[in-house]
Amino acid sequence: MDFEFDCWSCEATNTVYGEPLGFFSVHSYRLPYDWTCYWCDAINITPDDD
Ligand SMILES: [Zn+2]
């Protein structure tokens, strides 16, 4: 599943892929700890929704 996050630096929306953790746990996805903005190469830390 794809998640959308806004870059802290340039506020562009980036799409980050989350890998499903289990076949039946449709609400659990493993997102990368950080990701690089597609537009400005800034390192972003994935927000923790828990
Ligand atoms: Zn950016």
mmCIF file of the protein (N, C-alpha, C, O) and its ligand, coordinates in Angstrom:
data_MODEL
# 
_entry.id   MODEL 
# 
loop_
_entity.id 
_entity.type 
_entity.pdbx_number_of_molecules 
1 polymer     1 
2 non-polymer 1 
# 
_entity_poly.entity_id                      1 
_entity_poly.type                           'polypeptide(L)' 
_entity_poly.nstd_linkage                   no 
_entity_poly.nstd_monomer                   no 
_entity_poly.pdbx_seq_one_letter_code       MDFEFDCWSCEATNTVYGEPLGFFSVHSYRLPYDWTCYWCDAINITPDDD 
_entity_poly.pdbx_seq_one_letter_code_can   MDFEFDCWSCEATNTVYGEPLGFFSVHSYRLPYDWTCYWCDAINITPDDD 
_entity_poly.pdbx_strand_id                 A 
# 
loop_
_entity_poly_seq.entity_id 
_entity_poly_seq.num 
_entity_poly_seq.mon_id 
_entity_poly_seq.hetero 
1 1  MET n 
1 2  ASP n 
1 3  PHE n 
1 4  GLU n 
1 5  PHE n 
1 6  ASP n 
1 7  CYS n 
1 8  TRP n 
1 9  SER n 
1 10 CYS n 
1 11 GLU n 
1 12 ALA n 
1 13 THR n 
1 14 ASN n 
1 15 THR n 
1 16 VAL n 
1 17 TYR n 
1 18 GLY n 
1 19 GLU n 
1 20 PRO n 
1 21 LEU n 
1 22 GLY n 
1 23 PHE n 
1 24 PHE n 
1 25 SER n 
1 26 VAL n 
1 27 HIS n 
1 28 SER n 
1 29 TYR n 
1 30 ARG n 
1 31 LEU n 
1 32 PRO n 
1 33 TYR n 
1 34 ASP n 
1 35 TRP n 
1 36 THR n 
1 37 CYS n 
1 38 TYR n 
1 39 TRP n 
1 40 CYS n 
1 41 ASP n 
1 42 ALA n 
1 43 ILE n 
1 44 ASN n 
1 45 ILE n 
1 46 THR n 
1 47 PRO n 
1 48 ASP n 
1 49 ASP n 
1 50 ASP n 
# 
loop_
_struct_asym.id 
_struct_asym.entity_id 
A 1 
B 2 
# 
loop_
_chem_comp.id 
_chem_comp.type 
_chem_comp.mon_nstd_flag 
ALA 'L-peptide linking' y 
ARG 'L-peptide linking' y 
ASN 'L-peptide linking' y 
ASP 'L-peptide linking' y 
CYS 'L-peptide linking' y 
GLU 'L-peptide linking' y 
GLY 'peptide linking'   y 
HIS 'L-peptide linking' y 
ILE 'L-peptide linking' y 
LEU 'L-peptide linking' y 
MET 'L-peptide linking' y 
PHE 'L-peptide linking' y 
PRO 'L-peptide linking' y 
SER 'L-peptide linking' y 
THR 'L-peptide linking' y 
TRP 'L-peptide linking' y 
TYR 'L-peptide linking' y 
VAL 'L-peptide linking' y 
ZN  non-polymer         . 
# 
_pdbx_entity_nonpoly.entity_id   2 
_pdbx_entity_nonpoly.name        ? 
_pdbx_entity_nonpoly.comp_id     ZN 
# 
_pdbx_nonpoly_scheme.asym_id         B 
_pdbx_nonpoly_scheme.entity_id       2 
_pdbx_nonpoly_scheme.mon_id          ZN 
_pdbx_nonpoly_scheme.ndb_seq_num     1 
_pdbx_nonpoly_scheme.pdb_seq_num     101 
_pdbx_nonpoly_scheme.auth_seq_num    101 
_pdbx_nonpoly_scheme.pdb_mon_id      ZN 
_pdbx_nonpoly_scheme.auth_mon_id     ZN 
_pdbx_nonpoly_scheme.pdb_strand_id   A 
_pdbx_nonpoly_scheme.pdb_ins_code    . 
# 
loop_
_atom_site.group_PDB 
_atom_site.id 
_atom_site.type_symbol 
_atom_site.label_atom_id 
_atom_site.label_alt_id 
_atom_site.label_comp_id 
_atom_site.label_asym_id 
_atom_site.label_entity_id 
_atom_site.label_seq_id 
_atom_site.pdbx_PDB_ins_code 
_atom_site.Cartn_x 
_atom_site.Cartn_y 
_atom_site.Cartn_z 
_atom_site.occupancy 
_atom_site.B_iso_or_equiv 
_atom_site.pdbx_formal_charge 
_atom_site.auth_seq_id 
_atom_site.auth_comp_id 
_atom_site.auth_asym_id 
_atom_site.auth_atom_id 
_atom_site.pdbx_PDB_model_num 
ATOM   1   N  N  . MET A 1 1  ? 0.840  -1.181  0.000  1.00 0.00 ? 1   MET A N  1 
ATOM   2   C  CA . MET A 1 1  ? 0.000  0.000   0.000  1.00 0.00 ? 1   MET A CA 1 
ATOM   3   C  C  . MET A 1 1  ? 0.886  1.246   0.000  1.00 0.00 ? 1   MET A C  1 
ATOM   4   O  O  . MET A 1 1  ? 1.934  1.272   0.645  1.00 0.00 ? 1   MET A O  1 
ATOM   5   N  N  . ASP A 1 2  ? 0.470  2.241   -0.704 1.00 0.00 ? 2   ASP A N  1 
ATOM   6   C  CA . ASP A 1 2  ? 1.234  3.477   -0.774 1.00 0.00 ? 2   ASP A CA 1 
ATOM   7   C  C  . ASP A 1 2  ? 0.697  4.497   0.233  1.00 0.00 ? 2   ASP A C  1 
ATOM   8   O  O  . ASP A 1 2  ? -0.512 4.660   0.401  1.00 0.00 ? 2   ASP A O  1 
ATOM   9   N  N  . PHE A 1 3  ? 1.633  5.174   0.891  1.00 0.00 ? 3   PHE A N  1 
ATOM   10  C  CA . PHE A 1 3  ? 1.273  6.234   1.830  1.00 0.00 ? 3   PHE A CA 1 
ATOM   11  C  C  . PHE A 1 3  ? 1.844  7.548   1.313  1.00 0.00 ? 3   PHE A C  1 
ATOM   12  O  O  . PHE A 1 3  ? 2.885  7.579   0.657  1.00 0.00 ? 3   PHE A O  1 
ATOM   13  N  N  . GLU A 1 4  ? 1.149  8.616   1.618  1.00 0.00 ? 4   GLU A N  1 
ATOM   14  C  CA . GLU A 1 4  ? 1.622  9.913   1.180  1.00 0.00 ? 4   GLU A CA 1 
ATOM   15  C  C  . GLU A 1 4  ? 2.090  10.739  2.372  1.00 0.00 ? 4   GLU A C  1 
ATOM   16  O  O  . GLU A 1 4  ? 1.379  10.881  3.367  1.00 0.00 ? 4   GLU A O  1 
ATOM   17  N  N  . PHE A 1 5  ? 3.309  11.283  2.252  1.00 0.00 ? 5   PHE A N  1 
ATOM   18  C  CA . PHE A 1 5  ? 3.856  12.145  3.295  1.00 0.00 ? 5   PHE A CA 1 
ATOM   19  C  C  . PHE A 1 5  ? 4.358  13.426  2.660  1.00 0.00 ? 5   PHE A C  1 
ATOM   20  O  O  . PHE A 1 5  ? 4.804  13.445  1.513  1.00 0.00 ? 5   PHE A O  1 
ATOM   21  N  N  . ASP A 1 6  ? 4.273  14.493  3.432  1.00 0.00 ? 6   ASP A N  1 
ATOM   22  C  CA . ASP A 1 6  ? 4.782  15.768  2.949  1.00 0.00 ? 6   ASP A CA 1 
ATOM   23  C  C  . ASP A 1 6  ? 6.224  15.956  3.403  1.00 0.00 ? 6   ASP A C  1 
ATOM   24  O  O  . ASP A 1 6  ? 6.552  15.727  4.568  1.00 0.00 ? 6   ASP A O  1 
ATOM   25  N  N  . CYS A 1 7  ? 7.067  16.367  2.494  1.00 0.00 ? 7   CYS A N  1 
ATOM   26  C  CA . CYS A 1 7  ? 8.465  16.632  2.813  1.00 0.00 ? 7   CYS A CA 1 
ATOM   27  C  C  . CYS A 1 7  ? 8.558  17.815  3.775  1.00 0.00 ? 7   CYS A C  1 
ATOM   28  O  O  . CYS A 1 7  ? 7.880  18.829  3.613  1.00 0.00 ? 7   CYS A O  1 
ATOM   29  N  N  . TRP A 1 8  ? 9.443  17.648  4.807  1.00 0.00 ? 8   TRP A N  1 
ATOM   30  C  CA . TRP A 1 8  ? 9.607  18.748  5.763  1.00 0.00 ? 8   TRP A CA 1 
ATOM   31  C  C  . TRP A 1 8  ? 10.284 19.944  5.119  1.00 0.00 ? 8   TRP A C  1 
ATOM   32  O  O  . TRP A 1 8  ? 10.119 21.074  5.578  1.00 0.00 ? 8   TRP A O  1 
ATOM   33  N  N  . SER A 1 9  ? 11.035 19.708  4.073  1.00 0.00 ? 9   SER A N  1 
ATOM   34  C  CA . SER A 1 9  ? 11.866 20.761  3.500  1.00 0.00 ? 9   SER A CA 1 
ATOM   35  C  C  . SER A 1 9  ? 11.136 21.563  2.426  1.00 0.00 ? 9   SER A C  1 
ATOM   36  O  O  . SER A 1 9  ? 11.115 22.793  2.462  1.00 0.00 ? 9   SER A O  1 
ATOM   37  N  N  . CYS A 1 10 ? 10.541 20.854  1.477  1.00 0.00 ? 10  CYS A N  1 
ATOM   38  C  CA . CYS A 1 10 ? 9.927  21.566  0.357  1.00 0.00 ? 10  CYS A CA 1 
ATOM   39  C  C  . CYS A 1 10 ? 8.414  21.381  0.310  1.00 0.00 ? 10  CYS A C  1 
ATOM   40  O  O  . CYS A 1 10 ? 7.740  21.936  -0.557 1.00 0.00 ? 10  CYS A O  1 
ATOM   41  N  N  . GLU A 1 11 ? 7.878  20.584  1.266  1.00 0.00 ? 11  GLU A N  1 
ATOM   42  C  CA . GLU A 1 11 ? 6.435  20.373  1.407  1.00 0.00 ? 11  GLU A CA 1 
ATOM   43  C  C  . GLU A 1 11 ? 5.804  19.674  0.211  1.00 0.00 ? 11  GLU A C  1 
ATOM   44  O  O  . GLU A 1 11 ? 4.584  19.696  0.049  1.00 0.00 ? 11  GLU A O  1 
ATOM   45  N  N  . ALA A 1 12 ? 6.619  19.065  -0.612 1.00 0.00 ? 12  ALA A N  1 
ATOM   46  C  CA . ALA A 1 12 ? 6.077  18.272  -1.704 1.00 0.00 ? 12  ALA A CA 1 
ATOM   47  C  C  . ALA A 1 12 ? 5.557  16.945  -1.151 1.00 0.00 ? 12  ALA A C  1 
ATOM   48  O  O  . ALA A 1 12 ? 6.101  16.406  -0.187 1.00 0.00 ? 12  ALA A O  1 
ATOM   49  N  N  . THR A 1 13 ? 4.516  16.439  -1.764 1.00 0.00 ? 13  THR A N  1 
ATOM   50  C  CA . THR A 1 13 ? 3.963  15.164  -1.341 1.00 0.00 ? 13  THR A CA 1 
ATOM   51  C  C  . THR A 1 13 ? 4.719  14.020  -2.008 1.00 0.00 ? 13  THR A C  1 
ATOM   52  O  O  . THR A 1 13 ? 4.837  13.958  -3.232 1.00 0.00 ? 13  THR A O  1 
ATOM   53  N  N  . ASN A 1 14 ? 5.227  13.120  -1.174 1.00 0.00 ? 14  ASN A N  1 
ATOM   54  C  CA . ASN A 1 14 ? 5.943  11.951  -1.664 1.00 0.00 ? 14  ASN A CA 1 
ATOM   55  C  C  . ASN A 1 14 ? 5.125  10.701  -1.364 1.00 0.00 ? 14  ASN A C  1 
ATOM   56  O  O  . ASN A 1 14 ? 4.433  10.634  -0.348 1.00 0.00 ? 14  ASN A O  1 
ATOM   57  N  N  . THR A 1 15 ? 5.206  9.740   -2.223 1.00 0.00 ? 15  THR A N  1 
ATOM   58  C  CA . THR A 1 15 ? 4.544  8.468   -2.016 1.00 0.00 ? 15  THR A CA 1 
ATOM   59  C  C  . THR A 1 15 ? 5.556  7.453   -1.499 1.00 0.00 ? 15  THR A C  1 
ATOM   60  O  O  . THR A 1 15 ? 6.581  7.203   -2.134 1.00 0.00 ? 15  THR A O  1 
ATOM   61  N  N  . VAL A 1 16 ? 5.254  6.868   -0.331 1.00 0.00 ? 16  VAL A N  1 
ATOM   62  C  CA . VAL A 1 16 ? 6.140  5.888   0.290  1.00 0.00 ? 16  VAL A CA 1 
ATOM   63  C  C  . VAL A 1 16 ? 5.401  4.558   0.357  1.00 0.00 ? 16  VAL A C  1 
ATOM   64  O  O  . VAL A 1 16 ? 4.251  4.494   0.791  1.00 0.00 ? 16  VAL A O  1 
ATOM   65  N  N  . TYR A 1 17 ? 6.079  3.493   -0.082 1.00 0.00 ? 17  TYR A N  1 
ATOM   66  C  CA . TYR A 1 17 ? 5.441  2.190   -0.104 1.00 0.00 ? 17  TYR A CA 1 
ATOM   67  C  C  . TYR A 1 17 ? 5.563  1.505   1.257  1.00 0.00 ? 17  TYR A C  1 
ATOM   68  O  O  . TYR A 1 17 ? 6.650  1.442   1.831  1.00 0.00 ? 17  TYR A O  1 
ATOM   69  N  N  . GLY A 1 18 ? 4.442  0.995   1.767  1.00 0.00 ? 18  GLY A N  1 
ATOM   70  C  CA . GLY A 1 18 ? 4.436  0.218   3.006  1.00 0.00 ? 18  GLY A CA 1 
ATOM   71  C  C  . GLY A 1 18 ? 4.133  -1.229  2.695  1.00 0.00 ? 18  GLY A C  1 
ATOM   72  O  O  . GLY A 1 18 ? 3.157  -1.552  2.017  1.00 0.00 ? 18  GLY A O  1 
ATOM   73  N  N  . GLU A 1 19 ? 4.992  -2.096  3.207  1.00 0.00 ? 19  GLU A N  1 
ATOM   74  C  CA . GLU A 1 19 ? 4.827  -3.526  2.960  1.00 0.00 ? 19  GLU A CA 1 
ATOM   75  C  C  . GLU A 1 19 ? 3.858  -4.123  3.966  1.00 0.00 ? 19  GLU A C  1 
ATOM   76  O  O  . GLU A 1 19 ? 4.046  -3.936  5.168  1.00 0.00 ? 19  GLU A O  1 
ATOM   77  N  N  . PRO A 1 20 ? 2.833  -4.832  3.523  1.00 0.00 ? 20  PRO A N  1 
ATOM   78  C  CA . PRO A 1 20 ? 1.889  -5.450  4.467  1.00 0.00 ? 20  PRO A CA 1 
ATOM   79  C  C  . PRO A 1 20 ? 2.604  -6.424  5.392  1.00 0.00 ? 20  PRO A C  1 
ATOM   80  O  O  . PRO A 1 20 ? 3.434  -7.217  4.948  1.00 0.00 ? 20  PRO A O  1 
ATOM   81  N  N  . LEU A 1 21 ? 2.274  -6.359  6.695  1.00 0.00 ? 21  LEU A N  1 
ATOM   82  C  CA . LEU A 1 21 ? 2.957  -7.208  7.673  1.00 0.00 ? 21  LEU A CA 1 
ATOM   83  C  C  . LEU A 1 21 ? 2.351  -8.599  7.726  1.00 0.00 ? 21  LEU A C  1 
ATOM   84  O  O  . LEU A 1 21 ? 3.062  -9.570  7.986  1.00 0.00 ? 21  LEU A O  1 
ATOM   85  N  N  . GLY A 1 22 ? 1.070  -8.713  7.487  1.00 0.00 ? 22  GLY A N  1 
ATOM   86  C  CA . GLY A 1 22 ? 0.434  -10.023 7.574  1.00 0.00 ? 22  GLY A CA 1 
ATOM   87  C  C  . GLY A 1 22 ? -0.728 -10.107 6.620  1.00 0.00 ? 22  GLY A C  1 
ATOM   88  O  O  . GLY A 1 22 ? -1.286 -9.097  6.191  1.00 0.00 ? 22  GLY A O  1 
ATOM   89  N  N  . PHE A 1 23 ? -1.077 -11.324 6.299  1.00 0.00 ? 23  PHE A N  1 
ATOM   90  C  CA . PHE A 1 23 ? -2.119 -11.520 5.310  1.00 0.00 ? 23  PHE A CA 1 
ATOM   91  C  C  . PHE A 1 23 ? -3.463 -10.983 5.787  1.00 0.00 ? 23  PHE A C  1 
ATOM   92  O  O  . PHE A 1 23 ? -4.251 -10.470 4.993  1.00 0.00 ? 23  PHE A O  1 
ATOM   93  N  N  . PHE A 1 24 ? -3.722 -11.104 7.102  1.00 0.00 ? 24  PHE A N  1 
ATOM   94  C  CA . PHE A 1 24 ? -5.026 -10.713 7.624  1.00 0.00 ? 24  PHE A CA 1 
ATOM   95  C  C  . PHE A 1 24 ? -5.000 -9.373  8.342  1.00 0.00 ? 24  PHE A C  1 
ATOM   96  O  O  . PHE A 1 24 ? -6.048 -8.810  8.657  1.00 0.00 ? 24  PHE A O  1 
ATOM   97  N  N  . SER A 1 25 ? -3.814 -8.870  8.598  1.00 0.00 ? 25  SER A N  1 
ATOM   98  C  CA . SER A 1 25 ? -3.730 -7.596  9.308  1.00 0.00 ? 25  SER A CA 1 
ATOM   99  C  C  . SER A 1 25 ? -3.651 -6.470  8.284  1.00 0.00 ? 25  SER A C  1 
ATOM   100 O  O  . SER A 1 25 ? -2.580 -5.933  7.997  1.00 0.00 ? 25  SER A O  1 
ATOM   101 N  N  . VAL A 1 26 ? -4.786 -6.139  7.758  1.00 0.00 ? 26  VAL A N  1 
ATOM   102 C  CA . VAL A 1 26 ? -4.829 -5.182  6.658  1.00 0.00 ? 26  VAL A CA 1 
ATOM   103 C  C  . VAL A 1 26 ? -4.482 -3.774  7.105  1.00 0.00 ? 26  VAL A C  1 
ATOM   104 O  O  . VAL A 1 26 ? -4.246 -2.894  6.277  1.00 0.00 ? 26  VAL A O  1 
ATOM   105 N  N  . HIS A 1 27 ? -4.450 -3.558  8.427  1.00 0.00 ? 27  HIS A N  1 
ATOM   106 C  CA . HIS A 1 27 ? -4.156 -2.213  8.906  1.00 0.00 ? 27  HIS A CA 1 
ATOM   107 C  C  . HIS A 1 27 ? -2.702 -2.049  9.336  1.00 0.00 ? 27  HIS A C  1 
ATOM   108 O  O  . HIS A 1 27 ? -2.303 -0.979  9.794  1.00 0.00 ? 27  HIS A O  1 
ATOM   109 N  N  . SER A 1 28 ? -1.915 -3.106  9.187  1.00 0.00 ? 28  SER A N  1 
ATOM   110 C  CA . SER A 1 28 ? -0.521 -3.040  9.614  1.00 0.00 ? 28  SER A CA 1 
ATOM   111 C  C  . SER A 1 28 ? 0.399  -3.067  8.408  1.00 0.00 ? 28  SER A C  1 
ATOM   112 O  O  . SER A 1 28 ? 0.369  -3.990  7.594  1.00 0.00 ? 28  SER A O  1 
ATOM   113 N  N  . TYR A 1 29 ? 1.205  -2.045  8.317  1.00 0.00 ? 29  TYR A N  1 
ATOM   114 C  CA . TYR A 1 29 ? 2.169  -1.968  7.225  1.00 0.00 ? 29  TYR A CA 1 
ATOM   115 C  C  . TYR A 1 29 ? 3.525  -1.568  7.784  1.00 0.00 ? 29  TYR A C  1 
ATOM   116 O  O  . TYR A 1 29 ? 3.624  -0.779  8.723  1.00 0.00 ? 29  TYR A O  1 
ATOM   117 N  N  . ARG A 1 30 ? 4.557  -2.127  7.187  1.00 0.00 ? 30  ARG A N  1 
ATOM   118 C  CA . ARG A 1 30 ? 5.896  -1.760  7.617  1.00 0.00 ? 30  ARG A CA 1 
ATOM   119 C  C  . ARG A 1 30 ? 6.430  -0.697  6.680  1.00 0.00 ? 30  ARG A C  1 
ATOM   120 O  O  . ARG A 1 30 ? 6.726  -0.958  5.514  1.00 0.00 ? 30  ARG A O  1 
ATOM   121 N  N  . LEU A 1 31 ? 6.545  0.493   7.211  1.00 0.00 ? 31  LEU A N  1 
ATOM   122 C  CA . LEU A 1 31 ? 7.071  1.597   6.413  1.00 0.00 ? 31  LEU A CA 1 
ATOM   123 C  C  . LEU A 1 31 ? 8.561  1.754   6.675  1.00 0.00 ? 31  LEU A C  1 
ATOM   124 O  O  . LEU A 1 31 ? 9.035  1.422   7.762  1.00 0.00 ? 31  LEU A O  1 
ATOM   125 N  N  . PRO A 1 32 ? 9.296  2.246   5.710  1.00 0.00 ? 32  PRO A N  1 
ATOM   126 C  CA . PRO A 1 32 ? 10.718 2.490   5.948  1.00 0.00 ? 32  PRO A CA 1 
ATOM   127 C  C  . PRO A 1 32 ? 10.898 3.537   7.032  1.00 0.00 ? 32  PRO A C  1 
ATOM   128 O  O  . PRO A 1 32 ? 10.060 4.423   7.198  1.00 0.00 ? 32  PRO A O  1 
ATOM   129 N  N  . TYR A 1 33 ? 12.012 3.427   7.781  1.00 0.00 ? 33  TYR A N  1 
ATOM   130 C  CA . TYR A 1 33 ? 12.276 4.376   8.855  1.00 0.00 ? 33  TYR A CA 1 
ATOM   131 C  C  . TYR A 1 33 ? 12.425 5.787   8.304  1.00 0.00 ? 33  TYR A C  1 
ATOM   132 O  O  . TYR A 1 33 ? 11.949 6.754   8.897  1.00 0.00 ? 33  TYR A O  1 
ATOM   133 N  N  . ASP A 1 34 ? 13.086 5.885   7.173  1.00 0.00 ? 34  ASP A N  1 
ATOM   134 C  CA . ASP A 1 34 ? 13.218 7.196   6.558  1.00 0.00 ? 34  ASP A CA 1 
ATOM   135 C  C  . ASP A 1 34 ? 13.137 7.054   5.034  1.00 0.00 ? 34  ASP A C  1 
ATOM   136 O  O  . ASP A 1 34 ? 13.213 5.954   4.487  1.00 0.00 ? 34  ASP A O  1 
ATOM   137 N  N  . TRP A 1 35 ? 12.986 8.160   4.393  1.00 0.00 ? 35  TRP A N  1 
ATOM   138 C  CA . TRP A 1 35 ? 12.877 8.149   2.944  1.00 0.00 ? 35  TRP A CA 1 
ATOM   139 C  C  . TRP A 1 35 ? 13.414 9.469   2.414  1.00 0.00 ? 35  TRP A C  1 
ATOM   140 O  O  . TRP A 1 35 ? 13.437 10.483  3.112  1.00 0.00 ? 35  TRP A O  1 
ATOM   141 N  N  . THR A 1 36 ? 13.835 9.428   1.184  1.00 0.00 ? 36  THR A N  1 
ATOM   142 C  CA . THR A 1 36 ? 14.430 10.608  0.571  1.00 0.00 ? 36  THR A CA 1 
ATOM   143 C  C  . THR A 1 36 ? 13.406 11.288  -0.325 1.00 0.00 ? 36  THR A C  1 
ATOM   144 O  O  . THR A 1 36 ? 12.756 10.648  -1.152 1.00 0.00 ? 36  THR A O  1 
ATOM   145 N  N  . CYS A 1 37 ? 13.277 12.583  -0.145 1.00 0.00 ? 37  CYS A N  1 
ATOM   146 C  CA . CYS A 1 37 ? 12.330 13.335  -0.953 1.00 0.00 ? 37  CYS A CA 1 
ATOM   147 C  C  . CYS A 1 37 ? 12.685 13.223  -2.434 1.00 0.00 ? 37  CYS A C  1 
ATOM   148 O  O  . CYS A 1 37 ? 13.838 13.386  -2.833 1.00 0.00 ? 37  CYS A O  1 
ATOM   149 N  N  . TYR A 1 38 ? 11.690 12.947  -3.209 1.00 0.00 ? 38  TYR A N  1 
ATOM   150 C  CA . TYR A 1 38 ? 11.892 12.794  -4.640 1.00 0.00 ? 38  TYR A CA 1 
ATOM   151 C  C  . TYR A 1 38 ? 12.274 14.114  -5.305 1.00 0.00 ? 38  TYR A C  1 
ATOM   152 O  O  . TYR A 1 38 ? 12.927 14.137  -6.348 1.00 0.00 ? 38  TYR A O  1 
ATOM   153 N  N  . TRP A 1 39 ? 11.854 15.202  -4.681 1.00 0.00 ? 39  TRP A N  1 
ATOM   154 C  CA . TRP A 1 39 ? 12.004 16.504  -5.322 1.00 0.00 ? 39  TRP A CA 1 
ATOM   155 C  C  . TRP A 1 39 ? 13.271 17.234  -4.890 1.00 0.00 ? 39  TRP A C  1 
ATOM   156 O  O  . TRP A 1 39 ? 13.932 17.851  -5.726 1.00 0.00 ? 39  TRP A O  1 
ATOM   157 N  N  . CYS A 1 40 ? 13.631 17.180  -3.594 1.00 0.00 ? 40  CYS A N  1 
ATOM   158 C  CA . CYS A 1 40 ? 14.752 17.989  -3.118 1.00 0.00 ? 40  CYS A CA 1 
ATOM   159 C  C  . CYS A 1 40 ? 15.830 17.160  -2.440 1.00 0.00 ? 40  CYS A C  1 
ATOM   160 O  O  . CYS A 1 40 ? 16.811 17.726  -1.958 1.00 0.00 ? 40  CYS A O  1 
ATOM   161 N  N  . ASP A 1 41 ? 15.685 15.832  -2.384 1.00 0.00 ? 41  ASP A N  1 
ATOM   162 C  CA . ASP A 1 41 ? 16.689 14.933  -1.801 1.00 0.00 ? 41  ASP A CA 1 
ATOM   163 C  C  . ASP A 1 41 ? 16.853 15.101  -0.293 1.00 0.00 ? 41  ASP A C  1 
ATOM   164 O  O  . ASP A 1 41 ? 17.839 14.628  0.272  1.00 0.00 ? 41  ASP A O  1 
ATOM   165 N  N  . ALA A 1 42 ? 15.912 15.762  0.363  1.00 0.00 ? 42  ALA A N  1 
ATOM   166 C  CA . ALA A 1 42 ? 15.979 15.859  1.823  1.00 0.00 ? 42  ALA A CA 1 
ATOM   167 C  C  . ALA A 1 42 ? 15.596 14.512  2.432  1.00 0.00 ? 42  ALA A C  1 
ATOM   168 O  O  . ALA A 1 42 ? 14.730 13.801  1.922  1.00 0.00 ? 42  ALA A O  1 
ATOM   169 N  N  . ILE A 1 43 ? 16.281 14.176  3.559  1.00 0.00 ? 43  ILE A N  1 
ATOM   170 C  CA . ILE A 1 43 ? 15.941 12.958  4.276  1.00 0.00 ? 43  ILE A CA 1 
ATOM   171 C  C  . ILE A 1 43 ? 14.766 13.233  5.205  1.00 0.00 ? 43  ILE A C  1 
ATOM   172 O  O  . ILE A 1 43 ? 14.814 14.146  6.030  1.00 0.00 ? 43  ILE A O  1 
ATOM   173 N  N  . ASN A 1 44 ? 13.714 12.438  5.064  1.00 0.00 ? 44  ASN A N  1 
ATOM   174 C  CA . ASN A 1 44 ? 12.549 12.580  5.912  1.00 0.00 ? 44  ASN A CA 1 
ATOM   175 C  C  . ASN A 1 44 ? 12.400 11.334  6.796  1.00 0.00 ? 44  ASN A C  1 
ATOM   176 O  O  . ASN A 1 44 ? 12.614 10.210  6.342  1.00 0.00 ? 44  ASN A O  1 
ATOM   177 N  N  . ILE A 1 45 ? 12.034 11.552  8.054  1.00 0.00 ? 45  ILE A N  1 
ATOM   178 C  CA . ILE A 1 45 ? 11.750 10.439  8.954  1.00 0.00 ? 45  ILE A CA 1 
ATOM   179 C  C  . ILE A 1 45 ? 10.255 10.138  8.883  1.00 0.00 ? 45  ILE A C  1 
ATOM   180 O  O  . ILE A 1 45 ? 9.425  11.041  8.985  1.00 0.00 ? 45  ILE A O  1 
ATOM   181 N  N  . THR A 1 46 ? 9.926  8.877   8.710  1.00 0.00 ? 46  THR A N  1 
ATOM   182 C  CA . THR A 1 46 ? 8.520  8.502   8.609  1.00 0.00 ? 46  THR A CA 1 
ATOM   183 C  C  . THR A 1 46 ? 7.798  8.811   9.918  1.00 0.00 ? 46  THR A C  1 
ATOM   184 O  O  . THR A 1 46 ? 8.232  8.369   10.982 1.00 0.00 ? 46  THR A O  1 
ATOM   185 N  N  . PRO A 1 47 ? 6.707  9.561   9.851  1.00 0.00 ? 47  PRO A N  1 
ATOM   186 C  CA . PRO A 1 47 ? 5.923  9.834   11.068 1.00 0.00 ? 47  PRO A CA 1 
ATOM   187 C  C  . PRO A 1 47 ? 5.374  8.536   11.670 1.00 0.00 ? 47  PRO A C  1 
ATOM   188 O  O  . PRO A 1 47 ? 4.979  7.623   10.945 1.00 0.00 ? 47  PRO A O  1 
ATOM   189 N  N  . ASP A 1 48 ? 5.354  8.470   12.997 1.00 0.00 ? 48  ASP A N  1 
ATOM   190 C  CA . ASP A 1 48 ? 4.835  7.290   13.675 1.00 0.00 ? 48  ASP A CA 1 
ATOM   191 C  C  . ASP A 1 48 ? 3.395  7.570   14.111 1.00 0.00 ? 48  ASP A C  1 
ATOM   192 O  O  . ASP A 1 48 ? 3.142  8.422   14.964 1.00 0.00 ? 48  ASP A O  1 
ATOM   193 N  N  . ASP A 1 49 ? 2.467  6.840   13.512 1.00 0.00 ? 49  ASP A N  1 
ATOM   194 C  CA . ASP A 1 49 ? 1.054  7.086   13.787 1.00 0.00 ? 49  ASP A CA 1 
ATOM   195 C  C  . ASP A 1 49 ? 0.546  6.379   15.034 1.00 0.00 ? 49  ASP A C  1 
ATOM   196 O  O  . ASP A 1 49 ? -0.583 6.623   15.460 1.00 0.00 ? 49  ASP A O  1 
ATOM   197 N  N  . ASP A 1 50 ? 1.367  5.494   15.639 1.00 0.00 ? 50  ASP A N  1 
ATOM   198 C  CA . ASP A 1 50 ? 0.876  4.690   16.742 1.00 0.00 ? 50  ASP A CA 1 
ATOM   199 C  C  . ASP A 1 50 ? 0.651  5.499   17.987 1.00 0.00 ? 50  ASP A C  1 
ATOM   200 O  O  . ASP A 1 50 ? 0.235  4.955   19.010 1.00 0.00 ? 50  ASP A O  1 
HETATM 201 ZN ZN . ZN  B 2 .  ? 11.494 17.836  -0.427 1.00 0.00 2 101 ZN  A ZN 1 
# 
